[in-house]
Amino acid sequence: MTTAHGYHTGVGRLRLHYRTWEVADPAAALLMVHGLGEHGGRYAELAGWLTGHHISSFAVDVRGHGHSEGRRGHVRRFDVLLQDLDRFRREVRGLVDAGVPLFLLGHSMGGLILLRYLEEYEARCQGAVLSSPWLGTAMPTPRWKITVGGLLDRVLPAFPLKTGLRPDDLSHDPAVVQAYREDPLVHDRITPRLYFEMSTAMGQATQRSDRLKVPLLFLLAGEDRLVDTAKSRSFASSLEGDVQVEVVEGAYHEVLGETDRTVTFGLLKDWILDRADAPAESA
């Protein structure tokens, strides 16, 4: 396994950081998009495990996260995140041989970014994995917060607010929770503009779901305290084609960071390798 760091240029010439875990002659390549407040380095365990099964991985730090440039937890338009992802996909395509099948993975906010990307872009890939995609919050946001947020969005759209995320709600594994708390690259910020842009994107993801044409694997948490698992299941059940849903019973939000995560790693690996020889499809 060879690991490396790099940068690519996002919208507005922002320098966006990424990490790679590569193997010689990979059977497949996996591009990963993380969730709100975290970064691609938190997927090192999964990426390292996948190299043992001949899968190379590439994890970007979304703008405003990790080592990437940009105001923490902010974006002026959600579409910018889709454009950034398209540029990174092209970067990854240039890092692997032309014949290597490419898969995409998005967790939480990254899952929402990935769904909207596949709905709007002609992105040739063999399939996509949605880990606890953020299609709705587990607990409704109080109306007063929405009202205050709306006012701030008009006058101070980039004002940093705390997300209120509790690390204990991410995983049952104390080591994962402690590592999250101590990670200097993790932040707990979201701006009013990003909040409302994400809310709009959630509605668009449902309205335009008929555009999703690639094979999809949903990895959902049975006891998610952050995103609405029932909404994700309903969304997945409305789709046609090759759609597989796996609910990890008892799991908190980070199904790829739970105590029995190697079982979920295996599901992910098998799903990818089963589809690696299929022709690439466009969303």
C-alpha positions as CSV (number, residue, x, y, z in Angstrom):
1,M,0.0,0.0,0.0
2,T,1.2,3.5,-0.9
3,T,-0.2,6.5,1.0
4,A,0.0,10.1,-0.1
5,H,-1.4,13.6,0.2
6,G,-2.2,16.1,-2.5
7,Y,-4.2,19.2,-3.5
8,H,-6.5,19.9,-6.4
9,T,-8.1,23.2,-7.4
10,G,-11.7,23.8,-6.5
11,V,-14.2,26.5,-7.5
12,G,-12.8,30.0,-7.0
13,R,-9.3,28.5,-7.1
14,L,-9.5,27.2,-3.5
15,R,-6.9,24.5,-2.7
16,L,-8.7,21.4,-1.7
17,H,-6.8,18.6,0.1
18,Y,-7.0,14.9,-0.5
19,R,-5.5,11.7,0.7
20,T,-4.8,8.5,-1.2
21,W,-4.3,4.8,-0.3
22,E,-3.2,3.0,-3.4
23,V,-2.4,-0.6,-4.3
24,A,-0.7,-1.9,-7.4
25,D,-3.1,-3.3,-10.1
26,P,-6.3,-2.3,-8.2
27,A,-9.5,-4.2,-8.9
28,A,-11.4,-1.0,-8.2
29,A,-11.0,2.6,-6.9
30,L,-13.2,4.3,-4.3
31,L,-13.7,8.1,-4.0
32,M,-14.9,9.1,-0.6
33,V,-16.7,12.3,0.6
34,H,-17.0,12.9,4.3
35,G,-19.6,14.4,6.5
36,L,-20.1,17.8,8.1
37,G,-17.4,18.9,10.5
38,E,-15.0,16.0,9.8
39,H,-12.4,15.2,7.1
40,G,-11.1,12.5,4.8
41,G,-8.4,11.3,7.2
42,R,-11.1,9.8,9.4
43,Y,-11.6,7.1,6.8
44,A,-8.0,5.8,7.0
45,E,-9.0,2.6,8.7
46,L,-11.5,1.7,6.0
47,A,-9.1,2.7,3.2
48,G,-6.3,0.6,4.7
49,W,-8.6,-2.4,5.1
50,L,-9.8,-2.1,1.5
51,T,-6.2,-2.1,0.2
52,G,-6.0,-5.7,1.5
53,H,-8.7,-6.5,-1.0
54,H,-7.2,-4.7,-4.0
55,I,-9.2,-1.5,-3.8
56,S,-7.5,1.9,-3.9
57,S,-9.2,4.8,-2.0
58,F,-9.1,8.6,-2.5
59,A,-10.6,10.8,0.2
60,V,-11.2,14.6,-0.3
61,D,-11.4,17.2,2.4
62,V,-14.5,19.2,1.4
63,R,-14.0,23.0,1.3
64,G,-14.1,24.5,4.8
65,H,-13.0,21.2,6.3
66,G,-9.8,19.4,7.2
67,H,-6.7,20.8,5.4
68,S,-8.8,22.4,2.6
69,E,-9.1,26.1,2.3
70,G,-12.4,27.9,2.9
71,R,-14.5,29.2,5.8
72,R,-15.3,26.4,8.3
73,G,-18.7,24.9,7.7
74,H,-19.7,27.4,5.0
75,V,-20.6,27.4,1.3
76,R,-22.4,30.2,-0.6
77,R,-24.2,27.8,-2.9
78,F,-24.6,24.0,-2.5
79,D,-23.9,23.6,-6.3
80,V,-20.3,24.7,-5.6
81,L,-19.8,21.4,-3.6
82,L,-21.0,19.5,-6.7
83,Q,-18.6,21.3,-8.9
84,D,-15.7,20.6,-6.5
85,L,-16.6,16.9,-6.4
86,D,-16.7,16.8,-10.2
87,R,-13.2,18.3,-10.3
88,F,-12.0,15.8,-7.7
89,R,-13.5,12.9,-9.6
90,R,-11.6,14.0,-12.7
91,E,-8.4,14.3,-10.6
92,V,-8.9,10.7,-9.3
93,R,-9.6,9.4,-12.9
94,G,-6.2,10.8,-13.8
95,L,-4.5,9.0,-10.9
96,V,-5.7,5.5,-11.8
97,D,-5.4,3.6,-15.0
98,A,-8.2,4.1,-17.4
99,G,-9.5,0.6,-17.1
100,V,-9.9,0.7,-13.3
101,P,-13.6,0.8,-12.3
102,L,-14.5,3.8,-10.2
103,F,-17.0,3.8,-7.3
104,L,-18.1,6.8,-5.1
105,L,-18.9,6.9,-1.4
106,G,-20.6,9.7,0.6
107,H,-21.2,9.8,4.3
108,S,-23.9,12.0,5.9
109,M,-23.6,15.4,4.3
110,G,-21.2,13.7,1.9
111,G,-24.1,11.4,1.0
112,L,-26.3,14.3,0.2
113,I,-23.5,15.9,-1.9
114,L,-23.1,12.6,-3.8
115,L,-26.8,12.1,-4.5
116,R,-27.2,15.6,-5.9
117,Y,-24.0,15.2,-7.9
118,L,-25.2,12.0,-9.5
119,E,-28.5,13.7,-10.3
120,E,-26.9,16.7,-12.0
121,Y,-23.7,15.4,-13.6
122,E,-22.8,12.8,-16.3
123,A,-20.4,11.1,-14.0
124,R,-19.3,7.8,-15.4
125,C,-18.9,5.3,-12.5
126,Q,-19.8,1.7,-11.6
127,G,-21.8,2.7,-8.6
128,A,-22.2,4.7,-5.4
129,V,-22.4,4.0,-1.7
130,L,-24.5,6.2,0.6
131,S,-23.6,5.9,4.3
132,S,-26.2,7.4,6.6
133,P,-27.0,10.1,3.9
134,W,-28.4,13.3,5.3
135,L,-31.8,13.5,3.7
136,G,-33.5,14.6,6.9
137,T,-32.6,15.2,10.5
138,A,-33.5,12.7,13.2
139,M,-35.0,15.4,15.4
140,P,-36.9,18.3,13.8
141,T,-35.2,21.7,14.1
142,P,-37.2,24.0,16.4
143,R,-39.2,26.6,14.5
144,W,-37.5,29.5,16.4
145,K,-34.1,28.3,15.3
146,I,-35.3,28.2,11.7
147,T,-36.7,31.8,12.0
148,V,-33.5,33.1,13.6
149,G,-31.4,31.3,11.0
150,G,-33.4,32.8,8.2
151,L,-32.8,36.3,9.5
152,L,-29.1,35.6,9.9
153,D,-29.0,34.1,6.4
154,R,-30.1,37.5,5.0
155,V,-27.8,39.7,7.0
156,L,-24.9,37.4,8.1
157,P,-24.9,34.3,5.9
158,A,-21.4,33.2,6.9
159,F,-21.9,33.7,10.7
160,P,-20.5,30.6,12.4
161,L,-23.0,28.6,14.6
162,K,-22.4,25.5,16.6
163,T,-23.9,22.3,15.1
164,G,-24.7,20.9,18.5
165,L,-23.4,17.5,17.5
166,R,-22.7,15.1,20.4
167,P,-19.7,12.9,19.7
168,D,-21.3,10.1,21.7
169,D,-24.0,9.9,19.1
170,L,-21.5,8.9,16.4
171,S,-20.5,5.4,17.5
172,H,-20.7,2.9,20.4
173,D,-16.9,2.5,20.1
174,P,-15.3,4.7,22.9
175,A,-12.0,4.9,20.9
176,V,-13.8,6.3,17.9
177,V,-15.6,8.9,20.0
178,Q,-12.5,9.9,21.9
179,A,-10.5,10.2,18.7
180,Y,-13.2,12.5,17.2
181,R,-13.1,14.7,20.3
182,E,-9.3,15.1,20.2
183,D,-9.0,15.5,16.4
184,P,-7.7,19.1,15.8
185,L,-9.1,18.9,12.2
186,V,-12.7,18.3,13.4
187,H,-14.9,21.3,13.8
188,D,-18.5,22.0,15.1
189,R,-19.5,24.9,12.8
190,I,-22.3,25.4,10.3
191,T,-23.3,28.8,8.9
192,P,-26.9,29.8,8.2
193,R,-26.2,29.8,4.4
194,L,-24.9,26.2,4.4
195,Y,-27.9,25.1,6.6
196,F,-30.5,26.5,4.2
197,E,-28.6,25.4,1.1
198,M,-28.5,21.8,2.5
199,S,-32.3,22.0,3.3
200,T,-32.9,23.0,-0.3
201,A,-30.6,20.2,-1.6
202,M,-32.6,17.6,0.4
203,G,-35.8,18.5,-1.3
204,Q,-34.1,18.5,-4.7
205,A,-32.6,15.1,-4.1
206,T,-36.1,13.7,-3.7
207,Q,-37.6,15.6,-6.6
208,R,-35.0,14.6,-9.0
209,S,-34.3,11.0,-7.9
210,D,-35.5,9.6,-11.2
211,R,-32.1,10.8,-12.6
212,L,-30.2,8.3,-10.5
213,K,-29.2,5.5,-12.9
214,V,-26.1,3.9,-11.3
215,P,-26.1,1.0,-8.9
216,L,-26.6,2.2,-5.3
217,L,-25.8,0.7,-1.9
218,F,-27.4,2.3,1.2
219,L,-25.7,1.6,4.5
220,L,-28.0,2.9,7.2
221,A,-27.8,3.1,11.0
222,G,-30.6,1.3,12.9
223,E,-30.3,3.8,15.8
224,D,-29.2,7.0,14.1
225,R,-29.6,10.0,16.4
226,L,-28.5,12.5,13.7
227,V,-30.2,11.8,10.4
228,D,-33.6,10.3,9.7
229,T,-33.0,6.6,8.7
230,A,-36.7,6.1,7.9
231,K,-36.6,8.8,5.4
232,S,-33.5,7.3,3.8
233,R,-35.2,3.9,3.6
234,S,-38.2,5.4,2.0
235,F,-36.1,7.3,-0.5
236,A,-34.2,4.1,-1.4
237,S,-37.4,2.1,-1.8
238,S,-38.7,4.7,-4.3
239,L,-35.8,4.1,-6.7
240,E,-35.6,1.7,-9.6
241,G,-32.8,-0.4,-10.8
242,D,-29.9,-1.9,-8.8
243,V,-30.5,-0.6,-5.3
244,Q,-29.4,-2.4,-2.2
245,V,-30.3,-1.3,1.4
246,E,-28.4,-2.6,4.4
247,V,-29.6,-1.5,7.8
248,V,-27.0,-2.0,10.6
249,E,-29.2,-2.8,13.5
250,G,-28.3,-1.0,16.7
251,A,-25.7,1.2,15.0
252,Y,-25.3,4.9,15.6
253,H,-24.7,7.4,12.8
254,E,-21.2,6.3,11.7
255,V,-21.9,2.8,10.5
256,L,-18.4,2.6,9.1
257,G,-17.0,3.5,12.6
258,E,-19.1,1.2,14.8
259,T,-17.7,-1.6,17.0
260,D,-18.5,-4.3,14.4
261,R,-17.4,-2.1,11.4
262,T,-15.3,-4.9,9.7
263,V,-18.6,-6.6,9.0
264,T,-19.9,-3.5,7.3
265,F,-16.5,-3.1,5.6
266,G,-17.1,-6.6,4.2
267,L,-20.5,-5.7,2.8
268,L,-19.1,-2.7,1.1
269,K,-16.2,-4.6,-0.3
270,D,-18.3,-7.4,-1.7
271,W,-20.8,-5.0,-3.2
272,I,-18.0,-3.1,-5.0
273,L,-16.2,-6.2,-6.3
274,D,-19.5,-7.8,-7.5
275,R,-20.0,-4.8,-9.7
276,A,-16.4,-4.0,-10.7
277,D,-16.6,-5.8,-14.0
278,A,-19.9,-4.2,-15.1
279,P,-19.8,-1.4,-17.7
280,A,-19.5,2.1,-16.3
281,E,-22.8,4.0,-16.2
282,S,-23.6,7.7,-16.2
283,A,-26.0,9.2,-13.7
